Amino acid sequence: MFGELIGYARNQNRITVEFEKNKVIITVITPSIINFFAALASERRPSKAIEHLEEAPGVLIVDFSEGVLTIRTEQLTVKVTNEFEVTISGHSGAILSEDYRGTGTAFIRRGAGEGIAMAAEEGHKLSSAEEKISYKLKKKLNPNTFFYGLGEKTGHLNKKGYHYRMWNTDDPSPHVESFETLYKSIPFLIALKDNQAFGYFFDTTFESQFDLGKENSEYYSFAAVGGNLDYFFIYGPSVKEVVTGYTKLTGTTPLPQLWTLGYQQSRWAYAPEARLNEVADTFRKKAIPCDVLHLDIDYMDGYRVFTWDRKKFPNPEELLKKLKTQGFKVVTIIDPGVKKDRGYSIYDQGLANHYFATDKDGIPYVNQVWPGDALFPDFSNENVRNWWADNQKIMTNLGVSGIWNDMNEPASFKGPLPDDVQFNNDGIQTDHREIHNVYGHYMAKATYEGIKRATGKRPFVITRACYAGTQKYSTVWTGDNQSLWEHLRMALPILMNLGLSGVTFCGTDVGGFGFDCTSELLSRWVQVGAFTPLFRNHSSIFTRDQEPWAFDEQTESINRKYINLRYQLLPYLYDLLHDEEISGLPIMRPLLLDYQNDPKTYEINDQFLCGEAILVAPVVEQGAKKRLVYLPKGSRWIDFWTKESHQGGQYIVKTAPLDVCPIYVKAASFIPLYPVQNYVGEKAVNQLTLDLYLPEKGEAGSYIHYQDDGESFDYRKGSYNLYEFTAHLDASNKELHVSLSRTHNGYEKSYDSFILILNNTEAQSVSLNDAPIPFEVTKDHTVVTAEGGELHIKL
C-alpha cells in the first residue's frame, strides 16, 4: 500500500513522509501524542471528535539515514521504515508499539461445504466482516499486555482476546459477551504492557474493527472499511496520563448541574398524567429522595417529537409547575425520527428547508420508527443542528429540565439505513457509511447547544448513541439492558471502560430495562447505582413495576438506604466531576487506574473505585451473602460500615447480607457529606460534614473541595469557592493536626461551619487556633464542629 520510503519534508512539527506509492503526515501534537495520517480515500476532513486541537510539540529531532526515518520527542522515539512500518519507544528505550512483521494469519476455522449453509440456516452467525475491510494495521502483541477502553463493549474489563466492531447498533436482544457492537462507537484503545501504558485513538467515523489477539495471539490490529488512515498514539506511561491525553484531544465532560447527580426514576411509560403524579407523590410520602422523573415516548402526540398528547397530559406546563413545587425535574425523551405528516410543523419545516437525509436521487429517505413512516434530520449539516437546537425551547419553555435522546444510532424498523443514504456533512457531501457513527453525536451536540441557548444553564442531555467526544455534550446510559444478574455483572466493566474512554458521566438502567426484576436483584443493583455518575432506575413497558417500593418493605428499605447515601455523597461526586472537567479522569474507575503498580488490579471486573478515596465491591451474584474483596497494595483501607482497618495488598472475605454493599475508604481521606434531602435544593446546606479517615502515623492527607451555585456557567468566570482540608498524624500517633481553610473566594455563599468526624479516634482534647473547643466522643469516633482554622487534637 505504501512501498519504499523515499524521503521526508519537515514543516515545524509536521513531517511529510514520502513513500513510493503514498505519503504519510506525522504530526507531533505534544511530546507524548503523535498523529499519523494518510489520505487513502479523500482529502483530510475535520475531525468529528477533536474540535479545538492545541499543539505544544516541544523540542523534536528528525533524522533519515539508511532507509530509517527517526523522530525523537522529549518522550518518544518513532522509527519509520518501508511500507510505513512504525516502531515507537518510550524515553527508557523500551519498545511500546511495533508493527507486526511476521507471517501469522488468522487461526483455522474448520468446516467446509454444505456445513456452512446448514449452520447459517440453523441461525448461527458466521463472521464475514473481514471481507469489508479497506485497510488494517497490525501491531505485535506482547504476552504481558492488557487492553482497556473502546467505550461501551460487552465482556470483561481486559479486552485481550476479543474482537469488536465500531458500528452503533440497536439490538434489543439480551446483550451477551459475544456481542461485537452496541450503541456507541469510541475507537480509543488503551494498552498496558510491562507497566507502560499507551493508547491509540483511531479517528475514523467509518465502521472500524479492533482485534485484540482473537484472530492470532501474535498480533493485535485495528482496521476500517473506508475513509482515511488517521490515528493518534498517546503515551503515558501511566494509564491516567493516557486518559488525560485522550481527553485533551476529544474534550472532557463539563460540570453538570448538581441535581443531575440525584436519584432519577423512569419507566416506559409514566402515562397518563395521573400515573406520573402517583409516582411523584409516593416518593415524597415514603421519604425516598428523588430529583428527576422521566417521560418515555408515550407522552407525545402519536410519537411526534416536540409534541404532547393532550389527552394523557392536558396541560403539561401546569403539570411541570406542580411537580417543580414538589422538587421534581422532568426529562422528556426525544427521538430523531420525524413523522411523515403534512401539517405537522416539524415535518413541514424540515421538508421545506431540505433538512432531512435523502436517497442518492435527492429524495428524502423514509423508514419506520415509533410514529410510523419517518424522516431523519441530517444532523451532519450545521443548519439542521441549529434548527434542532432552536426546537429545544419548545420543551424548555414548558418547564422541561433535560432531554433524553434515544433511537439515534439511528435505529429504524424496516431494516438499517442503506449505505447510500446521503448527508450534507457540513458542505462535503457523503453517505451513511461515514455519518452513521456520529449521527447520535451530532444530535447530542445540537440538543446541548439548544438547551444552553434557551436556559443559560448547564444542559442535561442523555444519549444512547455516541462517538468519541460526545462527552462534551451529553451523559450516556448503556441502552436496553435486561433484569438479569449477568447484566448487573457486565455493567461494571462496561461503565469502567466508558470512563477510561472519556465518557465519565454514565450509568445503566438500575434494575434492568427488559424482563422482570426481582427484589434481590434490585437491592443489589441500587447498591451499584448509588456510586455510578448517572443514577437512574428505568424499566420497560409490560414488565413488572420496578420503583423502590414495588416489592416489599425490605427492598424499599434497602433502596432508601442507598439512595440516602447517594445524597450524602453529592458533594464528593460533584468534586470529582469538577476535577474531571480539568483532568478527564472518571468518577467510576477500575482499580488499576490508581494502582497500576499492583498487577493484581489489572483484571478485577467486579470492584471499582469511586474517585480515589472510595472502593466499592458490590455483590453481583444471586444468593451470595459473602464475597472476596481485593484491597490494592499501597494503601490502608477502612471498612465504611464497621470502621475495621485493613492493609492493602491482600484479599479478604467480607460478609455482606442483602442490605450491605462492601465499601472501603482509603486512609488519609476526607469524604465531604451533605445532609439527606428529598431533592437537591430542598434545604440550604450551610454546614459541611467532613468524614475523616486518619492517615498513618507520620503521614498526611489532603482534600480540595469545590462549591458553586450548582447550575450556571458563572464558575467559568471565577464564581466558585475552593476549600483545602489537610490532616497530619504525628509520628507518636498521639497528635492529629487538621487544617480547614478556604483558598479561593469567588462565590457569594460559603459554609458557616464544618462538622468533622474523626473515625477510629477517642480525642482527649481539641483546640482550634490554640483555644480549647468542645467535642463529642463515642466508642469509635470523635465529632468536632468548627468554623475553620487550625485544629489540634490529642488522642
Buried (B, 14 or more C-beta within 10 A) or exposed (E): EBEEBEEBEBEEBBBBBBBEEBBBBBBBBBBBBBBBBBBBBEEEBEBBBBEEEEEEBEEBEBEBEEEBBBBBBBBBBBBBBBBBBBBBBBBEEEBBBBBBEEEEEEEEEEEEEEEEEEEEEEEEEEEEBEEBBBBBBBBBBBEEBBBBBBBBBBBBBBBBBBBBBBBBBBBEEBBEEEBBBBBBBBBBBBBBBEBBBBBBBBBBBBBBBBBBBBBBEBBBBBBBBBBBBBBBBBBBBBBBBBBBBBBBBBBBBBBBBBBBBBBBBBBBBBBBBEBBBEBBEBBBEBEBBBBBBBBBBBBBBEBBBBBBBEEBBEEBEEBBEBBEEBBBBBBBBBBBBBBBBEEBEBBEBBBEEBBBBBEEEEEBBBBBBBBBBBBBBBBBBEEBBBBBBBBBBBBBEBBBBBBBBBBBBBBBEEEBBEEEBBBBBBEEEBBBBBBBBBBBBBBBBBBBBBBBBBBEBBBBBBBBBBBBBBBBBBBBBBBBBBBBBBBBBBBBBBBBBBBBBBBBBBBBBBBBBBBBBBBBBBBBBBBBBBBBBBBBBBBBEEBEEBBBBBBEEEBBBBBBBBBBBBBBBBBBBBBBBBBBBEBBBBBBBBBBBBBBEBBBBBBBBBBBBBBBBBBBBBBBEEEEEEBEBBBBBEBBBBBBEEBEBBEBBEEBEBEBEBEBBBBBBBBBBBBBBBBBBBBBBBEEBEBBBBBBBBBBBEBEBBBBBBBBBBBBBEBEEEBBBBBBBBBBBEEEEEBBBBBBEBEBEBBEEEBEEBBBBBBBBEBEEBBBEEEEBEBEBEEEBBBBBBEBBBBBBEB
